[in-house]
Amino acid sequence: MGKVVIKINVPDGMEEFVRREVENFVKTLIEKEDLEELIKGFRSLKGVLKTKKSAKELKAEVYDEAIY
């Protein structure tokens, strides 16, 4: 199996959260052995994180998750 390094821009403080989510997403799809679904999933990730929360609220949320 090969290794891929992906560089994306995320809001400050969200790096670990995004890394974990992408890894979990890929693991789930690889376990299903559905490569077409994996490709569709990555194409759907293109763009920005849509949220009504401010960057400050997102940082606080990530901080709270890290504590617990």
NORCORCOR-V369633 format. One line per field, one symbol per residue. burial: b if it has 24 or more other ideal C-beta (glycine too) atoms within 12 Angstrom, else e. Layout:
# NORCORCOR-V369633
burial->???
This chain:
# NORCORCOR-V369633
burial->eeeeeeeeeeeeebeeebeeebeeebeeeeeeeeeeeeeeeeeeeeeeeeeeeeeeebeeebeeeeee
